[in-house]
């Protein structure tokens, strides 16, 4: 391998350059090269200052993820950063792209920092359930202030160089095309400056009450997570300590977190997301179909949201509706959503116009003939979808990909009405489609490999996390949701309340429980629309117009701010069904709720794997993290089952009379895990 670190003199300035594609990760060879280069500069009497820069598209973007879980080679990153800071010749960090995690810590170890205005700096380690372990919790608050340090380290966000300069994290801004020249000039300017500014020698200034205020303001966001709380505790506990003592506490907390279940779960998801993009039997070099224009059928909530993904990525969209009123309403909602983002500063006004300028609304179904990908997003009814695909078969150009946004229905049956079954695929977006990251890509029996590869690649362009699913009712996510919802409803018959069941799920880390979710989505979804036909509790609620939040009443009563409260009427309805069905009552424990609603999900996930409807257990975890709000610190349902113990899961299922998946039972008996 070529040495990723090179050095070159520019007069009396030694320029140390890292070239370790794609993101200049701080792997062992890079760390060793940096350490040697700094020593070279210190030993050369003709060198008065040094610049650390990176070739390619970014400054050091963090640790080398390929080293995760392996013995680390010397020098360790904390040692390297200390070496840089201890140098008796000024070292300037020249930052472009992103300086994240260890990259930001290297920059903090440098005496000075210069950056192009488009650069971003941050500490995203918290997303892996750990804290910055190379002095980040100690140097950043000393350089940029405690409030900025708390914000970056606990939330994992990055800030632009302009804000970093205002905070003191960046000393100068460079020209976008003259970073290296400006950095060398900066190094010459400070070559004789003494004493050298060392972050570790600065005091940490703390305003009274800052930690308690920050905890209170972010209590909801950090609920259930270990790492953010630990980061706050570390900075607070070390604020008045010397750097040497503070960094010892940082190291102790780092080791505690990295050995914990939460960090293992979050690191699992980090790698699982990357694995999900790989299709086991489709070569990575498969030639992709060009997608220059996308067609969307249906301008409702889903169709509009789906369209926005492509418009935001610069891909033109032709959206088709049956009536002008629906078309105008859909386009209006899309514009309103974009303008709301612009009002919050997430988009510039010209970006709104650029996106909307790529939209072609039309009532002409034949206009879809020019599209390379056509996505059907209409009512979830097989007959309707088959009619649409029959029409598409006649007007879509050869090689066009025909996709359905169905969340439950059989892609093979939909494809059967076409003469191009290989071109048909499922693209199940999650609502709101312009926000939710998950995309279930449903592979039909005849779906062509290049169709699958094209859609998976396109998912990255529209910033989705895509997972391949096989054809079965509900695919991966909704199929696993069914037993949870069924058992939650049975628990009501047997003595539980909606609030009790929901609280168990929220305490577990879910954003909401089964009945809160039903109220949000709409109790009337899937309802047969006959108020006189009342066969279950949901029928009874729907018949009384208790359709959830949209009508102000569902499993809960809602005030004008949509705040839920237990409903006396719902209690009456549940009591009535208990009496009608003569269901035996018993005290429902939280443990029983978990066993019957979450263990059953794991069991269904095992069946999905058994049937080959998911490629790997980690794909199931990705679906539930990005599509259904499963808490990342529990790693997804299959990873969580591994942490609970598969024997425990089997015993819990058997206790309540469930038929256990063969795969789950086999793994439990062999002492195996779903995720190795």
C-alpha positions as CSV (number, residue, x, y, z in Angstrom):
1,X,0.0,0.0,0.0
2,X,1.1,3.6,-0.7
3,X,1.8,5.6,2.5
4,X,-1.3,7.7,3.1
5,X,0.8,10.5,4.6
6,X,3.2,12.6,2.6
7,X,5.2,15.7,3.5
8,X,6.5,18.6,1.4
9,X,8.3,21.8,2.4
10,X,6.9,25.2,1.3
11,X,9.8,27.3,2.4
12,X,10.0,26.9,6.2
13,X,6.5,25.4,6.5
14,X,6.2,21.6,6.4
15,X,2.9,20.6,4.8
16,X,1.7,17.2,6.0
17,X,-1.0,15.7,3.7
18,X,-3.2,12.8,4.2
19,X,-4.5,10.9,1.1
20,X,-6.6,8.0,2.5
21,X,-9.8,7.8,0.3
22,X,-12.7,8.0,0.5
23,X,-12.9,10.1,3.7
24,X,-9.4,10.2,5.2
25,X,-10.4,8.0,8.0
26,X,-7.9,7.9,10.9
27,X,-6.8,4.3,10.5
28,X,-3.5,2.9,11.9
29,X,-1.4,3.8,8.9
30,X,-2.7,7.4,8.9
31,X,-2.1,7.8,12.7
32,X,1.4,6.3,12.3
33,X,2.2,8.5,9.3
34,X,1.0,11.7,11.1
35,X,3.0,10.9,14.2
36,X,6.2,10.4,12.1
37,X,5.6,13.5,10.0
38,X,5.2,15.7,13.1
39,X,8.4,14.2,14.5
40,X,10.1,15.0,11.2
41,X,9.0,18.6,11.4
42,X,10.1,19.0,14.9
43,X,13.5,17.5,14.1
44,X,14.2,19.7,11.1
45,X,15.8,23.0,12.1
46,X,14.7,24.6,8.9
47,X,11.0,24.0,9.7
48,X,9.4,26.8,11.7
49,X,5.7,25.7,11.4
50,X,3.6,22.9,10.1
51,X,0.2,22.5,8.3
52,X,-1.9,19.3,8.5
53,X,-4.1,19.1,5.4
54,X,-6.0,16.4,3.5
55,X,-6.3,15.5,-0.1
56,X,-9.6,14.5,-1.7
57,X,-13.0,15.7,-0.7
58,X,-12.6,16.1,3.0
59,X,-10.5,16.6,6.1
60,X,-10.3,13.6,8.5
61,X,-14.0,12.5,8.7
62,X,-13.5,10.3,11.7
63,X,-12.2,6.9,12.8
64,X,-11.7,4.0,10.5
65,X,-14.8,1.9,10.9
66,X,-13.0,-1.2,9.6
67,X,-11.0,-1.2,12.9
68,X,-14.1,-1.3,15.1
69,X,-14.1,-4.4,17.3
70,X,-10.4,-5.1,16.5
71,X,-7.3,-4.5,18.7
72,X,-6.1,-1.0,18.1
73,X,-2.6,-0.3,16.9
74,X,-0.3,2.4,18.2
75,X,-0.3,5.3,18.3
76,X,-3.8,5.5,19.8
77,X,-5.7,8.6,18.7
78,X,-5.5,10.3,22.1
79,X,-1.7,9.9,22.1
80,X,-1.5,11.3,18.6
81,X,-3.6,14.3,19.4
82,X,-1.5,15.0,22.6
83,X,1.7,14.7,20.5
84,X,0.4,17.3,18.0
85,X,-0.6,19.7,20.8
86,X,2.6,19.3,22.7
87,X,4.7,20.2,19.7
88,X,6.9,23.3,20.2
89,X,6.4,24.5,16.7
90,X,3.0,25.8,15.6
91,X,0.8,23.4,13.8
92,X,-2.2,24.6,11.7
93,X,-5.1,22.4,10.7
94,X,-6.4,23.2,7.1
95,X,-10.0,22.1,7.1
96,X,-12.3,21.4,4.2
97,X,-15.2,19.0,3.8
98,X,-15.9,17.7,7.3
99,X,-13.8,17.5,10.4
100,X,-15.8,14.9,12.4
101,X,-15.2,12.9,15.5
102,X,-11.5,12.0,15.6
103,X,-11.0,14.5,12.8
104,X,-12.4,17.3,14.9
105,X,-10.2,16.1,17.8
106,X,-7.1,16.2,15.7
107,X,-8.0,19.8,14.7
108,X,-8.5,20.7,18.3
109,X,-5.0,19.3,19.1
110,X,-3.6,21.7,16.5
111,X,-2.6,25.1,17.7
112,X,-4.5,26.9,15.0
113,X,-7.4,26.0,12.7
114,X,-8.3,27.5,9.3
115,X,-11.2,26.3,7.2
116,X,-13.1,27.0,4.0
117,X,-16.6,28.4,4.8
118,X,-18.3,25.3,3.4
119,X,-16.5,23.0,5.9
120,X,-18.3,21.5,8.8
121,X,-17.1,20.4,12.2
122,X,-18.7,18.1,14.7
123,X,-18.5,15.2,17.2
124,X,-20.9,12.5,16.1
125,X,-19.6,9.7,18.4
126,X,-22.8,9.9,20.4
127,X,-24.6,8.3,17.5
128,X,-22.5,5.2,18.2
129,X,-23.4,5.3,21.9
130,X,-20.0,6.6,22.9
131,X,-18.3,9.9,23.7
132,X,-15.4,11.7,22.0
133,X,-12.4,9.7,23.5
134,X,-9.4,11.7,22.3
135,X,-9.8,14.7,24.5
136,X,-12.9,16.0,22.7
137,X,-15.0,16.5,25.9
138,X,-12.1,18.5,27.4
139,X,-10.6,20.6,24.6
140,X,-13.9,21.6,22.8
141,X,-15.5,23.3,25.8
142,X,-12.2,25.1,26.5
143,X,-11.9,26.3,23.0
144,X,-15.6,26.9,21.9
145,X,-17.4,27.2,25.3
146,X,-19.4,24.7,27.3
147,X,-22.7,25.4,25.5
148,X,-21.3,24.7,22.0
149,X,-19.5,21.6,23.3
150,X,-22.7,20.2,24.9
151,X,-24.6,20.9,21.7
152,X,-22.1,19.1,19.4
153,X,-21.1,16.2,21.7
154,X,-24.6,15.2,22.9
155,X,-26.5,15.6,19.7
156,X,-23.9,14.5,17.2
157,X,-24.6,17.5,14.9
158,X,-22.1,19.4,12.9
159,X,-21.8,23.2,12.6
160,X,-20.6,25.2,9.5
161,X,-17.2,26.8,9.7
162,X,-18.7,30.3,9.9
163,X,-20.4,29.4,13.2
164,X,-17.3,27.5,14.3
165,X,-15.3,30.7,13.8
166,X,-17.7,32.7,15.9
167,X,-17.4,30.2,18.7
168,X,-13.6,30.2,18.5
169,X,-13.2,26.7,17.1
170,X,-11.9,28.1,13.8
171,X,-9.4,30.9,13.8
172,X,-9.5,32.0,10.2
173,X,-11.6,31.3,7.1
174,X,-9.9,30.5,3.8
175,X,-10.9,30.9,0.2
176,X,-12.7,27.9,-1.2
177,X,-10.0,27.5,-3.9
178,X,-7.0,28.6,-1.8
179,X,-7.1,26.6,1.4
180,X,-3.6,25.2,1.3
181,X,-2.0,28.5,0.3
182,X,-3.9,30.4,2.9
183,X,-3.0,27.8,5.5
184,X,0.7,28.0,4.7
185,X,0.5,31.8,4.9
186,X,-1.3,31.5,8.3
187,X,1.5,29.2,9.5
188,X,4.1,31.7,8.5
189,X,2.2,34.5,10.3
190,X,2.3,32.5,13.6
191,X,5.7,30.8,13.2
192,X,7.3,33.0,15.8
193,X,4.3,33.4,18.1
194,X,4.9,32.2,21.7
195,X,3.5,30.8,23.9
196,X,1.6,28.5,21.6
197,X,-2.1,28.3,22.2
198,X,-2.9,24.9,23.5
199,X,-6.5,24.0,24.1
200,X,-5.7,21.8,27.1
201,X,-4.2,24.8,28.9
202,X,-7.2,27.0,28.6
203,X,-9.7,27.2,31.5
204,X,-13.2,25.9,31.1
205,X,-15.6,28.8,31.7
206,X,-19.0,27.7,33.0
207,X,-22.1,29.9,33.4
208,X,-24.2,29.1,36.5
209,X,-27.0,26.5,35.8
210,X,-25.9,25.7,32.2
211,X,-25.9,22.0,32.8
212,X,-29.3,21.7,34.5
213,X,-30.8,24.0,31.9
214,X,-29.4,21.9,29.0
215,X,-30.6,18.7,30.6
216,X,-34.1,20.0,31.1
217,X,-34.3,21.4,27.5
218,X,-33.3,18.1,26.0
219,X,-34.9,15.6,28.4
220,X,-37.3,14.3,25.8
221,X,-34.7,14.0,23.1
222,X,-32.2,12.1,25.3
223,X,-34.8,9.9,27.0
224,X,-33.5,6.4,27.4
225,X,-30.0,7.1,26.0
226,X,-26.9,6.5,28.1
227,X,-24.3,8.4,26.1
228,X,-25.8,12.0,26.1
229,X,-26.3,11.9,29.8
230,X,-22.7,10.6,30.3
231,X,-21.3,13.3,28.1
232,X,-23.1,16.0,30.2
233,X,-21.9,14.4,33.4
234,X,-18.3,14.3,32.2
235,X,-18.1,17.9,31.1
236,X,-19.9,19.0,34.3
237,X,-17.7,16.9,36.6
238,X,-14.4,18.1,35.0
239,X,-15.2,21.7,34.4
240,X,-13.1,22.9,37.4
241,X,-10.4,20.1,37.0
242,X,-7.1,20.4,35.3
243,X,-7.0,18.9,31.8
244,X,-5.0,15.8,32.9
245,X,-7.6,14.8,35.4
246,X,-10.5,15.7,33.1
247,X,-9.2,13.5,30.3
248,X,-8.8,10.6,32.7
249,X,-12.5,10.9,33.6
250,X,-13.3,11.1,29.8
251,X,-11.4,7.8,29.2
252,X,-13.2,6.0,32.1
253,X,-16.6,7.1,30.7
254,X,-15.5,6.2,27.2
255,X,-14.6,2.6,28.3
256,X,-17.8,2.3,30.3
257,X,-20.0,3.3,27.3
258,X,-18.2,1.3,24.7
259,X,-18.5,-1.9,26.8
260,X,-22.2,-1.3,27.3
261,X,-25.2,-2.8,25.4
262,X,-26.4,0.5,24.1
263,X,-23.1,1.3,22.2
264,X,-23.1,-2.3,20.9
265,X,-26.7,-1.7,19.6
266,X,-25.9,1.6,18.0
267,X,-22.8,0.3,16.4
268,X,-24.8,-2.7,15.1
269,X,-27.2,-0.4,13.4
270,X,-24.4,1.7,11.9
271,X,-23.0,-1.4,10.2
272,X,-26.5,-2.9,9.5
273,X,-27.5,0.1,7.5
274,X,-24.5,-0.4,5.2
275,X,-25.1,-4.1,4.9
276,X,-28.7,-3.5,3.9
277,X,-27.6,-1.9,0.6
278,X,-25.9,-5.2,-0.5
279,X,-28.0,-7.7,-2.4
280,X,-26.6,-11.1,-1.9
281,X,-27.2,-12.5,-5.4
282,X,-26.9,-9.3,-7.5
283,X,-23.3,-8.3,-8.5
284,X,-22.2,-4.8,-7.4
285,X,-21.1,-4.0,-10.9
286,X,-24.6,-4.6,-12.4
287,X,-25.3,-2.1,-15.1
288,X,-28.0,0.3,-13.8
289,X,-30.9,1.6,-15.8
290,X,-30.8,5.4,-16.3
291,X,-33.5,7.3,-14.4
292,X,-33.9,10.8,-15.8
293,X,-37.6,11.3,-15.1
294,X,-39.9,9.8,-12.5
295,X,-43.7,9.4,-12.8
296,X,-46.0,9.3,-9.8
297,X,-49.6,8.2,-9.9
298,X,-51.6,9.9,-7.2
299,X,-51.2,13.4,-5.7
300,X,-52.4,12.6,-2.3
301,X,-50.3,12.5,0.9
302,X,-48.2,9.6,-0.2
303,X,-47.8,10.6,-3.9
304,X,-46.9,14.1,-3.0
305,X,-44.4,13.0,-0.4
306,X,-42.8,10.5,-2.8
307,X,-42.5,13.2,-5.5
308,X,-40.7,15.5,-3.1
309,X,-37.9,13.0,-2.6
310,X,-37.1,13.1,-6.3
311,X,-37.6,16.8,-6.8
312,X,-35.3,17.5,-3.9
313,X,-32.6,15.3,-5.5
314,X,-33.0,17.3,-8.8
315,X,-34.9,14.6,-10.7
316,X,-38.0,15.8,-12.7
317,X,-41.3,14.3,-11.7
318,X,-44.5,13.9,-13.7
319,X,-47.4,13.5,-11.3
320,X,-50.8,12.3,-12.5
321,X,-54.3,12.6,-11.0
322,X,-57.8,11.9,-12.2
323,X,-59.3,15.3,-11.2
324,X,-57.9,18.8,-11.4
325,X,-58.9,19.7,-7.9
326,X,-56.9,16.8,-6.4
327,X,-54.0,17.7,-8.6
328,X,-54.0,21.3,-7.6
329,X,-54.4,20.4,-3.9
330,X,-51.5,17.9,-4.1
331,X,-49.1,20.4,-5.8
332,X,-50.2,23.1,-3.3
333,X,-49.4,20.8,-0.3
334,X,-45.9,20.1,-1.8
335,X,-45.2,23.8,-2.2
336,X,-46.5,24.5,1.3
337,X,-44.1,21.8,2.7
338,X,-41.1,23.2,0.9
339,X,-42.0,26.8,2.0
340,X,-42.3,25.6,5.6
341,X,-38.7,24.2,5.3
342,X,-37.5,27.5,3.8
343,X,-39.1,29.4,6.7
344,X,-37.1,27.3,9.1
345,X,-33.9,28.0,7.2
346,X,-33.5,24.5,5.9
347,X,-33.9,25.6,2.3
348,X,-33.3,28.8,0.4
349,X,-36.2,30.4,-1.5
350,X,-34.5,29.7,-4.8
351,X,-34.3,26.0,-3.9
352,X,-38.0,25.9,-3.3
353,X,-38.6,27.3,-6.8
354,X,-36.0,25.0,-8.3
355,X,-37.7,21.9,-6.8
356,X,-41.2,23.0,-7.8
357,X,-39.9,23.9,-11.3
358,X,-39.1,20.2,-11.9
359,X,-42.7,19.2,-11.2
360,X,-45.1,18.5,-14.1
361,X,-48.7,18.0,-12.8
362,X,-51.1,16.5,-15.3
363,X,-54.4,14.7,-15.8
364,X,-52.9,13.0,-18.9
365,X,-52.1,9.4,-17.9
366,X,-50.2,8.9,-21.2
367,X,-47.7,11.6,-20.1
368,X,-46.1,8.8,-18.0
369,X,-44.9,7.3,-21.2
370,X,-41.8,9.4,-21.1
371,X,-40.8,8.4,-17.6
372,X,-38.0,5.9,-16.7
373,X,-39.5,5.0,-13.3
374,X,-43.3,5.1,-12.6
375,X,-44.5,4.7,-9.0
376,X,-48.1,4.0,-8.3
377,X,-49.3,5.5,-5.0
378,X,-53.1,5.1,-5.0
379,X,-55.7,3.4,-2.7
380,X,-54.6,0.1,-1.2
381,X,-56.9,-2.1,-3.2
382,X,-55.7,-4.9,-5.5
383,X,-58.3,-4.3,-8.2
384,X,-57.4,-0.7,-8.5
385,X,-53.7,-1.4,-8.6
386,X,-54.1,-4.1,-11.3
387,X,-56.1,-1.8,-13.4
388,X,-53.4,0.8,-13.2
389,X,-50.6,-1.6,-14.1
390,X,-52.6,-2.9,-17.0
391,X,-52.8,0.6,-18.4
392,X,-49.1,1.2,-17.6
393,X,-48.1,-1.9,-19.5
394,X,-49.6,-0.3,-22.6
395,X,-48.0,3.1,-22.4
396,X,-44.7,2.8,-20.5
397,X,-41.7,2.9,-22.7
398,X,-39.5,-0.3,-23.0
399,X,-37.2,-0.6,-20.0
400,X,-39.2,1.6,-17.7
401,X,-39.4,0.4,-14.1
402,X,-42.9,0.0,-12.8
403,X,-43.2,0.3,-9.1
404,X,-46.0,0.0,-6.5
405,X,-46.0,1.8,-3.2
406,X,-48.2,-0.9,-1.7
407,X,-47.6,-1.6,2.0
408,X,-49.2,-5.0,2.1
409,X,-50.3,-6.4,-1.3
410,X,-48.7,-9.1,-3.5
411,X,-46.3,-7.6,-6.0
412,X,-46.4,-10.8,-8.0
413,X,-50.1,-10.5,-8.5
414,X,-49.7,-6.9,-9.5
415,X,-47.0,-7.8,-12.0
416,X,-49.1,-10.6,-13.4
417,X,-51.2,-8.2,-15.4
418,X,-48.2,-6.9,-17.4
419,X,-46.1,-8.4,-20.1
420,X,-43.0,-7.1,-18.4
421,X,-43.0,-8.8,-15.0
422,X,-39.2,-8.3,-14.7
423,X,-39.7,-4.5,-14.7
424,X,-42.1,-4.6,-11.7
425,X,-40.9,-3.9,-8.2
426,X,-42.3,-2.7,-4.9
427,X,-41.2,0.7,-3.5
428,X,-42.9,1.0,-0.1
429,X,-42.3,4.5,1.3
430,X,-43.3,5.3,4.8
431,X,-45.4,8.3,5.8
432,X,-44.6,11.1,5.6
433,X,-42.7,10.0,2.6
434,X,-40.7,13.1,2.2
435,X,-39.4,12.7,5.8
436,X,-39.2,9.1,6.8
437,X,-35.9,7.5,5.8
438,X,-36.9,3.9,5.2
439,X,-37.7,2.4,1.8
440,X,-38.8,-1.2,1.6
441,X,-37.8,-2.5,-1.8
442,X,-40.0,-5.5,-2.6
443,X,-38.5,-8.0,-4.9
444,X,-41.1,-9.9,-6.9
445,X,-40.4,-13.5,-8.2
446,X,-39.6,-12.1,-11.6
447,X,-38.0,-8.7,-10.7
448,X,-34.9,-8.3,-12.9
449,X,-31.6,-7.9,-11.1
450,X,-30.8,-4.6,-12.8
451,X,-34.2,-3.3,-11.7
452,X,-33.4,-4.1,-8.1
453,X,-29.9,-2.7,-8.3
454,X,-31.2,0.5,-9.9
455,X,-33.8,1.1,-7.3
456,X,-31.4,0.4,-4.4
457,X,-28.9,2.9,-6.0
458,X,-31.7,5.5,-6.5
459,X,-32.6,5.2,-2.8
460,X,-29.2,6.6,-1.9
461,X,-29.7,9.5,-4.2
462,X,-33.0,10.4,-2.6
463,X,-31.4,9.9,0.9
464,X,-33.4,6.8,1.9
465,X,-32.2,3.7,3.7
466,X,-33.4,0.9,1.5
467,X,-34.0,-2.7,2.6
468,X,-34.8,-5.6,0.2
469,X,-38.0,-7.6,1.2
470,X,-39.5,-10.6,-0.4
471,X,-43.2,-10.9,-1.3
472,X,-45.4,-11.7,1.7
473,X,-48.4,-10.0,3.3
474,X,-47.0,-6.8,4.9
475,X,-43.4,-7.5,3.8
476,X,-41.1,-7.0,6.8
477,X,-42.3,-4.1,8.9
478,X,-46.0,-4.4,8.6
479,X,-46.0,-8.1,8.8
480,X,-44.2,-7.9,12.2
481,X,-46.6,-5.1,13.3
482,X,-49.6,-7.4,12.9
483,X,-49.0,-9.7,15.8
484,X,-48.1,-6.8,18.0
485,X,-51.4,-5.0,17.3
486,X,-53.4,-8.2,17.6
487,X,-52.0,-9.0,21.0
488,X,-52.4,-5.4,22.2
489,X,-56.1,-5.7,21.4
490,X,-56.4,-9.0,23.1
491,X,-54.8,-7.5,26.2
492,X,-57.7,-4.9,26.3
493,X,-60.2,-7.8,26.4
494,X,-58.3,-9.5,29.2
495,X,-57.9,-6.6,31.6
496,X,-55.4,-4.0,30.3
497,X,-56.1,-0.4,29.4
498,X,-54.9,1.4,26.3
499,X,-52.8,3.7,28.5
500,X,-51.1,0.8,30.3
501,X,-50.1,-1.0,27.1
502,X,-48.9,2.2,25.5
503,X,-46.9,3.2,28.6
504,X,-45.0,-0.1,28.4
505,X,-44.0,0.6,24.8
506,X,-43.0,4.2,25.5
507,X,-41.0,3.2,28.6
508,X,-39.3,0.7,26.3
509,X,-38.2,3.6,24.1
510,X,-40.8,3.6,21.3
511,X,-42.1,7.1,20.3
512,X,-45.7,5.8,21.0
513,X,-47.6,2.7,21.8
514,X,-50.0,0.6,19.7
515,X,-53.1,2.6,20.5
516,X,-51.5,6.0,20.2
517,X,-50.2,4.8,16.8
518,X,-53.7,3.7,15.8
519,X,-55.1,7.1,16.8
520,X,-52.4,8.9,14.8
521,X,-52.7,6.8,11.7
522,X,-56.5,6.7,11.9
523,X,-58.7,4.2,13.6
524,X,-60.9,4.0,10.5
525,X,-58.1,2.7,8.3
526,X,-59.2,-0.6,6.9
527,X,-62.7,-0.1,8.4
528,X,-65.5,-1.7,6.3
529,X,-67.6,1.6,6.7
530,X,-70.8,-0.1,7.9
531,X,-71.7,1.5,11.3
532,X,-74.2,-1.2,12.0
533,X,-71.6,-4.0,11.7
534,X,-69.7,-4.0,15.0
535,X,-67.4,-7.0,15.3
536,X,-64.6,-5.7,17.5
537,X,-63.5,-2.7,19.6
538,X,-62.1,-0.8,16.5
539,X,-65.5,-1.2,14.7
540,X,-67.3,0.3,17.7
541,X,-64.9,3.3,17.9
542,X,-65.2,3.9,14.1
543,X,-69.0,3.6,14.2
544,X,-69.0,6.5,16.7
545,X,-66.7,8.6,14.6
546,X,-63.8,8.0,17.0
547,X,-61.3,7.9,14.2
548,X,-58.3,9.1,16.2
549,X,-56.6,12.5,16.4
550,X,-58.2,13.8,13.2
551,X,-61.7,13.6,14.8
552,X,-60.5,14.5,18.3
553,X,-61.4,11.0,19.7
554,X,-60.1,7.5,19.2
555,X,-58.7,5.1,21.8
556,X,-58.1,8.4,23.7
557,X,-59.9,11.8,23.9
558,X,-58.0,14.7,22.5
559,X,-58.0,18.4,23.3
560,X,-57.5,21.2,20.8
561,X,-53.7,20.7,21.1
562,X,-54.1,17.0,20.4
563,X,-53.1,16.1,23.9
564,X,-54.5,12.6,24.8
565,X,-56.4,11.7,27.9
566,X,-58.1,8.4,29.0
567,X,-61.6,8.2,27.6
568,X,-64.6,7.1,29.8
569,X,-66.5,6.2,26.7
570,X,-63.7,3.9,25.5
571,X,-63.7,2.2,28.9
572,X,-67.4,1.5,28.5
573,X,-66.9,0.1,25.0
574,X,-64.1,-2.2,26.2
575,X,-66.1,-3.3,29.2
576,X,-69.0,-4.1,26.9
577,X,-66.9,-6.3,24.6
578,X,-65.4,-8.1,27.7
579,X,-68.9,-8.9,28.8
580,X,-70.1,-9.9,25.3
581,X,-67.2,-12.3,24.7
582,X,-67.1,-13.5,28.3
583,X,-63.4,-13.1,28.3
584,X,-61.7,-14.1,31.6
585,X,-60.0,-11.2,33.3
586,X,-56.6,-11.1,35.1
587,X,-54.0,-8.6,36.2
588,X,-51.8,-7.7,33.3
589,X,-48.2,-7.1,34.2
590,X,-45.8,-5.0,32.2
591,X,-43.8,-8.2,31.7
592,X,-46.8,-9.8,30.0
593,X,-47.3,-6.8,27.7
594,X,-43.6,-7.1,26.6
595,X,-43.8,-10.9,26.1
596,X,-47.1,-10.8,24.1
597,X,-46.4,-7.7,22.0
598,X,-42.6,-7.6,21.5
599,X,-41.6,-11.3,21.8
600,X,-44.2,-12.1,19.2
601,X,-42.6,-9.5,16.8
602,X,-39.3,-11.3,17.2
603,X,-41.0,-14.6,16.5
604,X,-42.5,-13.2,13.3
605,X,-39.1,-11.8,12.3
606,X,-37.7,-15.3,12.7
607,X,-40.4,-16.6,10.4
608,X,-39.5,-13.9,7.8
609,X,-35.9,-15.1,7.9
610,X,-36.9,-18.7,7.8
611,X,-39.0,-18.1,4.6
612,X,-36.2,-16.0,3.0
613,X,-38.3,-12.9,2.9
614,X,-35.4,-10.8,4.4
615,X,-31.8,-11.3,3.5
616,X,-30.4,-11.0,7.1
617,X,-31.6,-10.3,10.6
618,X,-29.8,-6.9,10.6
619,X,-32.1,-5.9,7.7
620,X,-35.1,-6.4,9.9
621,X,-33.5,-4.3,12.6
622,X,-32.9,-1.5,10.0
623,X,-36.6,-1.6,9.0
624,X,-37.8,-1.2,12.5
625,X,-35.2,1.6,13.4
626,X,-35.9,3.7,10.4
627,X,-39.5,2.9,9.7
628,X,-41.2,2.4,13.1
629,X,-39.3,4.3,15.7
630,X,-37.7,1.3,17.5
631,X,-35.1,2.9,19.9
632,X,-31.6,2.8,18.3
633,X,-30.1,2.1,21.7
634,X,-31.8,-1.3,21.6
635,X,-30.5,-2.1,18.1
636,X,-33.7,-3.3,16.5
637,X,-36.0,-6.2,17.5
638,X,-33.6,-9.1,16.4
639,X,-30.6,-7.5,18.1
640,X,-32.6,-6.8,21.2
641,X,-33.7,-10.5,21.2
642,X,-30.1,-11.5,21.2
643,X,-29.4,-9.3,24.2
644,X,-32.5,-10.6,26.1
645,X,-31.4,-14.2,25.2
646,X,-33.2,-16.4,22.6
647,X,-34.0,-19.0,25.3
648,X,-35.8,-16.3,27.3
649,X,-37.8,-15.3,24.2
650,X,-38.8,-18.9,23.5
651,X,-39.8,-19.4,27.2
652,X,-41.9,-16.3,27.2
653,X,-43.7,-17.2,24.0
654,X,-44.4,-20.8,25.2
655,X,-45.7,-19.4,28.5
656,X,-48.5,-17.7,26.6
657,X,-49.2,-20.5,24.2
658,X,-47.6,-19.1,21.0
659,X,-46.2,-21.4,18.3
660,X,-42.5,-20.8,18.2
661,X,-40.7,-20.3,14.9
662,X,-38.4,-23.3,14.0
663,X,-35.5,-20.9,13.3
664,X,-35.9,-19.2,16.7
665,X,-36.2,-22.4,18.6
666,X,-33.2,-23.9,16.8
667,X,-31.0,-20.9,17.5
668,X,-32.1,-20.8,21.1
669,X,-31.3,-24.5,21.6
670,X,-27.9,-24.1,20.0
671,X,-27.1,-21.0,22.1
672,X,-26.8,-18.9,18.9
673,X,-27.7,-15.3,18.0
674,X,-29.6,-13.8,15.1
675,X,-26.8,-11.2,14.6
676,X,-23.3,-12.8,14.9
